[in-house]
Amino acid sequence: MEELRIEVLRRLAERALKELEEAYKRIPDTNNGKAYLFRGKERVRLMLNILKEMEG
């Protein structure tokens, strides 16, 4: 059961990271939005790395 939860979280994190990367590419450089998106991407990337370590 624990492995299934980790797998689900990993997939959600991968999907969130993909969506954040797409949003980062589309947002204009003229506001602070890119900084918020970048930090969000890095947090999700860190969570994904932790989940991958837990699986392996």
mmCIF file as Biopython writes it, N, C-alpha, C and O atoms, coordinates in Angstrom:
data_model
#
loop_
_atom_site.group_PDB
_atom_site.id
_atom_site.type_symbol
_atom_site.label_atom_id
_atom_site.label_alt_id
_atom_site.label_comp_id
_atom_site.label_asym_id
_atom_site.label_entity_id
_atom_site.label_seq_id
_atom_site.pdbx_PDB_ins_code
_atom_site.Cartn_x
_atom_site.Cartn_y
_atom_site.Cartn_z
_atom_site.occupancy
_atom_site.B_iso_or_equiv
_atom_site.auth_seq_id
_atom_site.auth_asym_id
_atom_site.pdbx_PDB_model_num
ATOM 1   N N  . MET A ? 1  ? 0.829  -1.203 0.000   1.0 0.0 1  A 1 
ATOM 2   C CA . MET A ? 1  ? 0.000  0.000  0.000   1.0 0.0 1  A 1 
ATOM 3   C C  . MET A ? 1  ? 0.867  1.258  0.000   1.0 0.0 1  A 1 
ATOM 4   O O  . MET A ? 1  ? 0.563  2.227  -0.696  1.0 0.0 1  A 1 
ATOM 5   N N  . GLU A ? 2  ? 1.944  1.240  0.780   1.0 0.0 2  A 1 
ATOM 6   C CA . GLU A ? 2  ? 2.842  2.401  0.847   1.0 0.0 2  A 1 
ATOM 7   C C  . GLU A ? 2  ? 3.479  2.669  -0.515  1.0 0.0 2  A 1 
ATOM 8   O O  . GLU A ? 2  ? 3.623  3.821  -0.923  1.0 0.0 2  A 1 
ATOM 9   N N  . GLU A ? 3  ? 3.856  1.609  -1.208  1.0 0.0 3  A 1 
ATOM 10  C CA . GLU A ? 3  ? 4.471  1.759  -2.529  1.0 0.0 3  A 1 
ATOM 11  C C  . GLU A ? 3  ? 3.498  2.411  -3.510  1.0 0.0 3  A 1 
ATOM 12  O O  . GLU A ? 3  ? 3.899  3.230  -4.336  1.0 0.0 3  A 1 
ATOM 13  N N  . LEU A ? 4  ? 2.228  2.048  -3.416  1.0 0.0 4  A 1 
ATOM 14  C CA . LEU A ? 4  ? 1.213  2.629  -4.290  1.0 0.0 4  A 1 
ATOM 15  C C  . LEU A ? 4  ? 1.069  4.128  -4.016  1.0 0.0 4  A 1 
ATOM 16  O O  . LEU A ? 4  ? 0.948  4.919  -4.952  1.0 0.0 4  A 1 
ATOM 17  N N  . ARG A ? 5  ? 1.081  4.513  -2.766  1.0 0.0 5  A 1 
ATOM 18  C CA . ARG A ? 5  ? 0.981  5.936  -2.412  1.0 0.0 5  A 1 
ATOM 19  C C  . ARG A ? 5  ? 2.171  6.713  -2.956  1.0 0.0 5  A 1 
ATOM 20  O O  . ARG A ? 5  ? 2.014  7.811  -3.488  1.0 0.0 5  A 1 
ATOM 21  N N  . ILE A ? 6  ? 3.343  6.146  -2.823  1.0 0.0 6  A 1 
ATOM 22  C CA . ILE A ? 6  ? 4.542  6.822  -3.331  1.0 0.0 6  A 1 
ATOM 23  C C  . ILE A ? 6  ? 4.464  6.960  -4.845  1.0 0.0 6  A 1 
ATOM 24  O O  . ILE A ? 6  ? 4.811  8.006  -5.394  1.0 0.0 6  A 1 
ATOM 25  N N  . GLU A ? 7  ? 4.011  5.915  -5.517  1.0 0.0 7  A 1 
ATOM 26  C CA . GLU A ? 7  ? 3.885  5.953  -6.988  1.0 0.0 7  A 1 
ATOM 27  C C  . GLU A ? 7  ? 2.889  7.033  -7.417  1.0 0.0 7  A 1 
ATOM 28  O O  . GLU A ? 7  ? 3.148  7.779  -8.361  1.0 0.0 7  A 1 
ATOM 29  N N  . VAL A ? 8  ? 1.762  7.114  -6.730  1.0 0.0 8  A 1 
ATOM 30  C CA . VAL A ? 8  ? 0.756  8.131  -7.057  1.0 0.0 8  A 1 
ATOM 31  C C  . VAL A ? 8  ? 1.327  9.527  -6.837  1.0 0.0 8  A 1 
ATOM 32  O O  . VAL A ? 8  ? 1.152  10.405 -7.681  1.0 0.0 8  A 1 
ATOM 33  N N  . LEU A ? 9  ? 2.003  9.739  -5.720  1.0 0.0 9  A 1 
ATOM 34  C CA . LEU A ? 9  ? 2.610  11.042 -5.454  1.0 0.0 9  A 1 
ATOM 35  C C  . LEU A ? 9  ? 3.669  11.387 -6.496  1.0 0.0 9  A 1 
ATOM 36  O O  . LEU A ? 9  ? 3.772  12.536 -6.926  1.0 0.0 9  A 1 
ATOM 37  N N  . ARG A ? 10 ? 4.452  10.396 -6.899  1.0 0.0 10 A 1 
ATOM 38  C CA . ARG A ? 10 ? 5.482  10.636 -7.911  1.0 0.0 10 A 1 
ATOM 39  C C  . ARG A ? 10 ? 4.852  11.079 -9.230  1.0 0.0 10 A 1 
ATOM 40  O O  . ARG A ? 10 ? 5.320  12.023 -9.866  1.0 0.0 10 A 1 
ATOM 41  N N  . ARG A ? 11 ? 3.799  10.395 -9.628  1.0 0.0 11 A 1 
ATOM 42  C CA . ARG A ? 11 ? 3.125  10.765 -10.880 1.0 0.0 11 A 1 
ATOM 43  C C  . ARG A ? 11 ? 2.511  12.156 -10.803 1.0 0.0 11 A 1 
ATOM 44  O O  . ARG A ? 11 ? 2.587  12.927 -11.760 1.0 0.0 11 A 1 
ATOM 45  N N  . LEU A ? 12 ? 1.904  12.476 -9.668  1.0 0.0 12 A 1 
ATOM 46  C CA . LEU A ? 12 ? 1.334  13.814 -9.492  1.0 0.0 12 A 1 
ATOM 47  C C  . LEU A ? 12 ? 2.428  14.883 -9.551  1.0 0.0 12 A 1 
ATOM 48  O O  . LEU A ? 12 ? 2.244  15.934 -10.166 1.0 0.0 12 A 1 
ATOM 49  N N  . ALA A ? 13 ? 3.560  14.610 -8.913  1.0 0.0 13 A 1 
ATOM 50  C CA . ALA A ? 13 ? 4.666  15.571 -8.926  1.0 0.0 13 A 1 
ATOM 51  C C  . ALA A ? 13 ? 5.215  15.740 -10.332 1.0 0.0 13 A 1 
ATOM 52  O O  . ALA A ? 13 ? 5.535  16.857 -10.738 1.0 0.0 13 A 1 
ATOM 53  N N  . GLU A ? 14 ? 5.328  14.653 -11.082 1.0 0.0 14 A 1 
ATOM 54  C CA . GLU A ? 14 ? 5.824  14.754 -12.463 1.0 0.0 14 A 1 
ATOM 55  C C  . GLU A ? 14 ? 4.876  15.587 -13.315 1.0 0.0 14 A 1 
ATOM 56  O O  . GLU A ? 14 ? 5.318  16.414 -14.112 1.0 0.0 14 A 1 
ATOM 57  N N  . ARG A ? 15 ? 3.577  15.372 -13.148 1.0 0.0 15 A 1 
ATOM 58  C CA . ARG A ? 15 ? 2.584  16.125 -13.911 1.0 0.0 15 A 1 
ATOM 59  C C  . ARG A ? 15 ? 2.615  17.606 -13.521 1.0 0.0 15 A 1 
ATOM 60  O O  . ARG A ? 15 ? 2.530  18.479 -14.385 1.0 0.0 15 A 1 
ATOM 61  N N  . ALA A ? 16 ? 2.735  17.883 -12.225 1.0 0.0 16 A 1 
ATOM 62  C CA . ALA A ? 16 ? 2.793  19.270 -11.759 1.0 0.0 16 A 1 
ATOM 63  C C  . ALA A ? 16 ? 4.033  19.964 -12.301 1.0 0.0 16 A 1 
ATOM 64  O O  . ALA A ? 16 ? 3.966  21.121 -12.716 1.0 0.0 16 A 1 
ATOM 65  N N  . LEU A ? 17 ? 5.165  19.267 -12.302 1.0 0.0 17 A 1 
ATOM 66  C CA . LEU A ? 17 ? 6.392  19.853 -12.818 1.0 0.0 17 A 1 
ATOM 67  C C  . LEU A ? 17 ? 6.259  20.179 -14.296 1.0 0.0 17 A 1 
ATOM 68  O O  . LEU A ? 17 ? 6.697  21.239 -14.743 1.0 0.0 17 A 1 
ATOM 69  N N  . LYS A ? 18 ? 5.665  19.284 -15.048 1.0 0.0 18 A 1 
ATOM 70  C CA . LYS A ? 18 ? 5.460  19.518 -16.486 1.0 0.0 18 A 1 
ATOM 71  C C  . LYS A ? 18 ? 4.576  20.746 -16.713 1.0 0.0 18 A 1 
ATOM 72  O O  . LYS A ? 18 ? 4.869  21.573 -17.577 1.0 0.0 18 A 1 
ATOM 73  N N  . GLU A ? 19 ? 3.500  20.863 -15.940 1.0 0.0 19 A 1 
ATOM 74  C CA . GLU A ? 19 ? 2.599  22.007 -16.084 1.0 0.0 19 A 1 
ATOM 75  C C  . GLU A ? 19 ? 3.289  23.306 -15.685 1.0 0.0 19 A 1 
ATOM 76  O O  . GLU A ? 19 ? 3.099  24.332 -16.337 1.0 0.0 19 A 1 
ATOM 77  N N  . LEU A ? 20 ? 4.087  23.271 -14.619 1.0 0.0 20 A 1 
ATOM 78  C CA . LEU A ? 20 ? 4.818  24.470 -14.210 1.0 0.0 20 A 1 
ATOM 79  C C  . LEU A ? 20 ? 5.839  24.890 -15.263 1.0 0.0 20 A 1 
ATOM 80  O O  . LEU A ? 20 ? 6.020  26.082 -15.509 1.0 0.0 20 A 1 
ATOM 81  N N  . GLU A ? 21 ? 6.504  23.926 -15.880 1.0 0.0 21 A 1 
ATOM 82  C CA . GLU A ? 21 ? 7.473  24.251 -16.924 1.0 0.0 21 A 1 
ATOM 83  C C  . GLU A ? 21 ? 6.785  24.894 -18.129 1.0 0.0 21 A 1 
ATOM 84  O O  . GLU A ? 21 ? 7.310  25.842 -18.713 1.0 0.0 21 A 1 
ATOM 85  N N  . GLU A ? 22 ? 5.617  24.381 -18.497 1.0 0.0 22 A 1 
ATOM 86  C CA . GLU A ? 22 ? 4.863  24.977 -19.605 1.0 0.0 22 A 1 
ATOM 87  C C  . GLU A ? 22 ? 4.426  26.400 -19.253 1.0 0.0 22 A 1 
ATOM 88  O O  . GLU A ? 22 ? 4.540  27.305 -20.080 1.0 0.0 22 A 1 
ATOM 89  N N  . ALA A ? 23 ? 3.932  26.598 -18.048 1.0 0.0 23 A 1 
ATOM 90  C CA . ALA A ? 23 ? 3.506  27.937 -17.633 1.0 0.0 23 A 1 
ATOM 91  C C  . ALA A ? 23 ? 4.685  28.895 -17.610 1.0 0.0 23 A 1 
ATOM 92  O O  . ALA A ? 23 ? 4.549  30.057 -17.994 1.0 0.0 23 A 1 
ATOM 93  N N  . TYR A ? 24 ? 5.843  28.418 -17.163 1.0 0.0 24 A 1 
ATOM 94  C CA . TYR A ? 24 ? 7.046  29.256 -17.098 1.0 0.0 24 A 1 
ATOM 95  C C  . TYR A ? 24 ? 7.435  29.743 -18.484 1.0 0.0 24 A 1 
ATOM 96  O O  . TYR A ? 24 ? 7.854  30.890 -18.642 1.0 0.0 24 A 1 
ATOM 97  N N  . LYS A ? 25 ? 7.302  28.893 -19.483 1.0 0.0 25 A 1 
ATOM 98  C CA . LYS A ? 25 ? 7.650  29.268 -20.860 1.0 0.0 25 A 1 
ATOM 99  C C  . LYS A ? 25 ? 6.689  30.318 -21.413 1.0 0.0 25 A 1 
ATOM 100 O O  . LYS A ? 25 ? 7.080  31.141 -22.241 1.0 0.0 25 A 1 
ATOM 101 N N  . ARG A ? 26 ? 5.449  30.297 -20.967 1.0 0.0 26 A 1 
ATOM 102 C CA . ARG A ? 26 ? 4.416  31.149 -21.563 1.0 0.0 26 A 1 
ATOM 103 C C  . ARG A ? 26 ? 4.247  32.499 -20.882 1.0 0.0 26 A 1 
ATOM 104 O O  . ARG A ? 26 ? 3.746  33.438 -21.500 1.0 0.0 26 A 1 
ATOM 105 N N  . ILE A ? 27 ? 4.652  32.615 -19.625 1.0 0.0 27 A 1 
ATOM 106 C CA . ILE A ? 27 ? 4.400  33.852 -18.885 1.0 0.0 27 A 1 
ATOM 107 C C  . ILE A ? 27 ? 5.383  34.945 -19.338 1.0 0.0 27 A 1 
ATOM 108 O O  . ILE A ? 27 ? 6.555  34.659 -19.583 1.0 0.0 27 A 1 
ATOM 109 N N  . PRO A ? 28 ? 4.920  36.165 -19.447 1.0 0.0 28 A 1 
ATOM 110 C CA . PRO A ? 28 ? 5.820  37.250 -19.876 1.0 0.0 28 A 1 
ATOM 111 C C  . PRO A ? 28 ? 6.903  37.539 -18.836 1.0 0.0 28 A 1 
ATOM 112 O O  . PRO A ? 28 ? 6.726  37.261 -17.650 1.0 0.0 28 A 1 
ATOM 113 N N  . ASP A ? 29 ? 8.008  38.092 -19.285 1.0 0.0 29 A 1 
ATOM 114 C CA . ASP A ? 29 ? 9.126  38.417 -18.394 1.0 0.0 29 A 1 
ATOM 115 C C  . ASP A ? 29 ? 8.891  39.689 -17.583 1.0 0.0 29 A 1 
ATOM 116 O O  . ASP A ? 29 ? 9.704  40.026 -16.722 1.0 0.0 29 A 1 
ATOM 117 N N  . THR A ? 30 ? 7.815  40.388 -17.839 1.0 0.0 30 A 1 
ATOM 118 C CA . THR A ? 30 ? 7.635  41.717 -17.269 1.0 0.0 30 A 1 
ATOM 119 C C  . THR A ? 30 ? 7.101  41.741 -15.838 1.0 0.0 30 A 1 
ATOM 120 O O  . THR A ? 30 ? 7.007  42.813 -15.242 1.0 0.0 30 A 1 
ATOM 121 N N  . ASN A ? 31 ? 6.752  40.594 -15.279 1.0 0.0 31 A 1 
ATOM 122 C CA . ASN A ? 31 ? 6.240  40.600 -13.905 1.0 0.0 31 A 1 
ATOM 123 C C  . ASN A ? 31 ? 6.974  39.573 -13.057 1.0 0.0 31 A 1 
ATOM 124 O O  . ASN A ? 31 ? 7.867  38.879 -13.543 1.0 0.0 31 A 1 
ATOM 125 N N  . ASN A ? 32 ? 6.600  39.481 -11.807 1.0 0.0 32 A 1 
ATOM 126 C CA . ASN A ? 32 ? 7.253  38.559 -10.874 1.0 0.0 32 A 1 
ATOM 127 C C  . ASN A ? 32 ? 6.781  37.120 -11.033 1.0 0.0 32 A 1 
ATOM 128 O O  . ASN A ? 32 ? 7.259  36.231 -10.328 1.0 0.0 32 A 1 
ATOM 129 N N  . GLY A ? 33 ? 5.866  36.885 -11.935 1.0 0.0 33 A 1 
ATOM 130 C CA . GLY A ? 33 ? 5.305  35.551 -12.112 1.0 0.0 33 A 1 
ATOM 131 C C  . GLY A ? 33 ? 6.346  34.482 -12.368 1.0 0.0 33 A 1 
ATOM 132 O O  . GLY A ? 33 ? 6.241  33.367 -11.857 1.0 0.0 33 A 1 
ATOM 133 N N  . LYS A ? 34 ? 7.360  34.824 -13.169 1.0 0.0 34 A 1 
ATOM 134 C CA . LYS A ? 34 ? 8.389  33.832 -13.486 1.0 0.0 34 A 1 
ATOM 135 C C  . LYS A ? 34 ? 9.153  33.409 -12.245 1.0 0.0 34 A 1 
ATOM 136 O O  . LYS A ? 34 ? 9.505  32.237 -12.113 1.0 0.0 34 A 1 
ATOM 137 N N  . ALA A ? 35 ? 9.414  34.320 -11.346 1.0 0.0 35 A 1 
ATOM 138 C CA . ALA A ? 35 ? 10.135 33.976 -10.119 1.0 0.0 35 A 1 
ATOM 139 C C  . ALA A ? 35 ? 9.316  33.009 -9.266  1.0 0.0 35 A 1 
ATOM 140 O O  . ALA A ? 35 ? 9.859  32.046 -8.725  1.0 0.0 35 A 1 
ATOM 141 N N  . TYR A ? 36 ? 8.007  33.264 -9.145  1.0 0.0 36 A 1 
ATOM 142 C CA . TYR A ? 36 ? 7.153  32.367 -8.370  1.0 0.0 36 A 1 
ATOM 143 C C  . TYR A ? 36 ? 7.081  30.987 -9.016  1.0 0.0 36 A 1 
ATOM 144 O O  . TYR A ? 36 ? 7.159  29.965 -8.334  1.0 0.0 36 A 1 
ATOM 145 N N  . LEU A ? 37 ? 6.931  30.972 -10.333 1.0 0.0 37 A 1 
ATOM 146 C CA . LEU A ? 37 ? 6.868  29.693 -11.033 1.0 0.0 37 A 1 
ATOM 147 C C  . LEU A ? 37 ? 8.182  28.927 -10.911 1.0 0.0 37 A 1 
ATOM 148 O O  . LEU A ? 37 ? 8.181  27.708 -10.743 1.0 0.0 37 A 1 
ATOM 149 N N  . PHE A ? 38 ? 9.296  29.640 -10.996 1.0 0.0 38 A 1 
ATOM 150 C CA . PHE A ? 38 ? 10.600 28.980 -10.900 1.0 0.0 38 A 1 
ATOM 151 C C  . PHE A ? 38 ? 10.764 28.328 -9.531  1.0 0.0 38 A 1 
ATOM 152 O O  . PHE A ? 38 ? 11.214 27.186 -9.431  1.0 0.0 38 A 1 
ATOM 153 N N  . ARG A ? 39 ? 10.400 29.053 -8.483  1.0 0.0 39 A 1 
ATOM 154 C CA . ARG A ? 39 ? 10.509 28.491 -7.135  1.0 0.0 39 A 1 
ATOM 155 C C  . ARG A ? 39 ? 9.574  27.299 -6.968  1.0 0.0 39 A 1 
ATOM 156 O O  . ARG A ? 39 ? 9.931  26.308 -6.332  1.0 0.0 39 A 1 
ATOM 157 N N  . GLY A ? 40 ? 8.385  27.397 -7.534  1.0 0.0 40 A 1 
ATOM 158 C CA . GLY A ? 40 ? 7.450  26.277 -7.478  1.0 0.0 40 A 1 
ATOM 159 C C  . GLY A ? 40 ? 7.999  25.058 -8.197  1.0 0.0 40 A 1 
ATOM 160 O O  . GLY A ? 40 ? 7.879  23.934 -7.712  1.0 0.0 40 A 1 
ATOM 161 N N  . LYS A ? 41 ? 8.603  25.286 -9.361  1.0 0.0 41 A 1 
ATOM 162 C CA . LYS A ? 41 ? 9.213  24.178 -10.114 1.0 0.0 41 A 1 
ATOM 163 C C  . LYS A ? 41 ? 10.302 23.507 -9.294  1.0 0.0 41 A 1 
ATOM 164 O O  . LYS A ? 41 ? 10.388 22.280 -9.259  1.0 0.0 41 A 1 
ATOM 165 N N  . GLU A ? 42 ? 11.126 24.296 -8.640  1.0 0.0 42 A 1 
ATOM 166 C CA . GLU A ? 42 ? 12.224 23.733 -7.865  1.0 0.0 42 A 1 
ATOM 167 C C  . GLU A ? 42 ? 11.711 22.941 -6.664  1.0 0.0 42 A 1 
ATOM 168 O O  . GLU A ? 42 ? 12.289 21.915 -6.307  1.0 0.0 42 A 1 
ATOM 169 N N  . ARG A ? 43 ? 10.642 23.405 -6.048  1.0 0.0 43 A 1 
ATOM 170 C CA . ARG A ? 43 ? 10.057 22.661 -4.920  1.0 0.0 43 A 1 
ATOM 171 C C  . ARG A ? 43 ? 9.500  21.319 -5.394  1.0 0.0 43 A 1 
ATOM 172 O O  . ARG A ? 43 ? 9.716  20.292 -4.751  1.0 0.0 43 A 1 
ATOM 173 N N  . VAL A ? 44 ? 8.787  21.330 -6.511  1.0 0.0 44 A 1 
ATOM 174 C CA . VAL A ? 44 ? 8.228  20.089 -7.035  1.0 0.0 44 A 1 
ATOM 175 C C  . VAL A ? 44 ? 9.347  19.152 -7.470  1.0 0.0 44 A 1 
ATOM 176 O O  . VAL A ? 44 ? 9.264  17.943 -7.252  1.0 0.0 44 A 1 
ATOM 177 N N  . ARG A ? 45 ? 10.387 19.697 -8.081  1.0 0.0 45 A 1 
ATOM 178 C CA . ARG A ? 45 ? 11.528 18.875 -8.493  1.0 0.0 45 A 1 
ATOM 179 C C  . ARG A ? 45 ? 12.177 18.212 -7.269  1.0 0.0 45 A 1 
ATOM 180 O O  . ARG A ? 45 ? 12.560 17.043 -7.331  1.0 0.0 45 A 1 
ATOM 181 N N  . LEU A ? 46 ? 12.301 18.944 -6.170  1.0 0.0 46 A 1 
ATOM 182 C CA . LEU A ? 46 ? 12.867 18.393 -4.945  1.0 0.0 46 A 1 
ATOM 183 C C  . LEU A ? 46 ? 11.974 17.281 -4.386  1.0 0.0 46 A 1 
ATOM 184 O O  . LEU A ? 46 ? 12.469 16.228 -3.986  1.0 0.0 46 A 1 
ATOM 185 N N  . MET A ? 47 ? 10.666 17.516 -4.359  1.0 0.0 47 A 1 
ATOM 186 C CA . MET A ? 47 ? 9.739  16.487 -3.891  1.0 0.0 47 A 1 
ATOM 187 C C  . MET A ? 47 ? 9.844  15.233 -4.753  1.0 0.0 47 A 1 
ATOM 188 O O  . MET A ? 47 ? 9.830  14.115 -4.237  1.0 0.0 47 A 1 
ATOM 189 N N  . LEU A ? 48 ? 9.950  15.420 -6.059  1.0 0.0 48 A 1 
ATOM 190 C CA . LEU A ? 48 ? 10.061 14.293 -6.978  1.0 0.0 48 A 1 
ATOM 191 C C  . LEU A ? 48 ? 11.332 13.501 -6.712  1.0 0.0 48 A 1 
ATOM 192 O O  . LEU A ? 48 ? 11.310 12.270 -6.728  1.0 0.0 48 A 1 
ATOM 193 N N  . ASN A ? 49 ? 12.434 14.190 -6.470  1.0 0.0 49 A 1 
ATOM 194 C CA . ASN A ? 49 ? 13.687 13.497 -6.163  1.0 0.0 49 A 1 
ATOM 195 C C  . ASN A ? 49 ? 13.571 12.690 -4.870  1.0 0.0 49 A 1 
ATOM 196 O O  . ASN A ? 49 ? 14.061 11.563 -4.796  1.0 0.0 49 A 1 
ATOM 197 N N  . ILE A ? 50 ? 12.932 13.255 -3.860  1.0 0.0 50 A 1 
ATOM 198 C CA . ILE A ? 50 ? 12.743 12.539 -2.595  1.0 0.0 50 A 1 
ATOM 199 C C  . ILE A ? 50 ? 11.887 11.296 -2.810  1.0 0.0 50 A 1 
ATOM 200 O O  . ILE A ? 50 ? 12.195 10.223 -2.291  1.0 0.0 50 A 1 
ATOM 201 N N  . LEU A ? 51 ? 10.817 11.446 -3.574  1.0 0.0 51 A 1 
ATOM 202 C CA . LEU A ? 51 ? 9.946  10.296 -3.835  1.0 0.0 51 A 1 
ATOM 203 C C  . LEU A ? 51 ? 10.678 9.202  -4.605  1.0 0.0 51 A 1 
ATOM 204 O O  . LEU A ? 51 ? 10.489 8.015  -4.335  1.0 0.0 51 A 1 
ATOM 205 N N  . LYS A ? 52 ? 11.505 9.595  -5.552  1.0 0.0 52 A 1 
ATOM 206 C CA . LYS A ? 52 ? 12.267 8.600  -6.317  1.0 0.0 52 A 1 
ATOM 207 C C  . LYS A ? 52 ? 13.246 7.864  -5.409  1.0 0.0 52 A 1 
ATOM 208 O O  . LYS A ? 52 ? 13.440 6.658  -5.564  1.0 0.0 52 A 1 
ATOM 209 N N  . GLU A ? 53 ? 13.865 8.571  -4.466  1.0 0.0 53 A 1 
ATOM 210 C CA . GLU A ? 53 ? 14.771 7.928  -3.524  1.0 0.0 53 A 1 
ATOM 211 C C  . GLU A ? 53 ? 14.024 6.950  -2.624  1.0 0.0 53 A 1 
ATOM 212 O O  . GLU A ? 53 ? 14.554 5.894  -2.277  1.0 0.0 53 A 1 
ATOM 213 N N  . MET A ? 54 ? 12.793 7.297  -2.244  1.0 0.0 54 A 1 
ATOM 214 C CA . MET A ? 54 ? 12.005 6.416  -1.395  1.0 0.0 54 A 1 
ATOM 215 C C  . MET A ? 54 ? 11.624 5.135  -2.133  1.0 0.0 54 A 1 
ATOM 216 O O  . MET A ? 54 ? 11.535 4.070  -1.523  1.0 0.0 54 A 1 
ATOM 217 N N  . GLU A ? 55 ? 11.400 5.233  -3.441  1.0 0.0 55 A 1 
ATOM 218 C CA . GLU A ? 55 ? 11.044 4.068  -4.248  1.0 0.0 55 A 1 
ATOM 219 C C  . GLU A ? 55 ? 12.230 3.124  -4.403  1.0 0.0 55 A 1 
ATOM 220 O O  . GLU A ? 55 ? 12.090 1.904  -4.319  1.0 0.0 55 A 1 
ATOM 221 N N  . GLY A ? 56 ? 13.393 3.710  -4.629  1.0 0.0 56 A 1 
ATOM 222 C CA . GLY A ? 56 ? 14.578 2.923  -4.956  1.0 0.0 56 A 1 
ATOM 223 C C  . GLY A ? 56 ? 15.225 2.385  -3.763  1.0 0.0 56 A 1 
ATOM 224 O O  . GLY A ? 56 ? 16.240 1.697  -3.868  1.0 0.0 56 A 1 
#
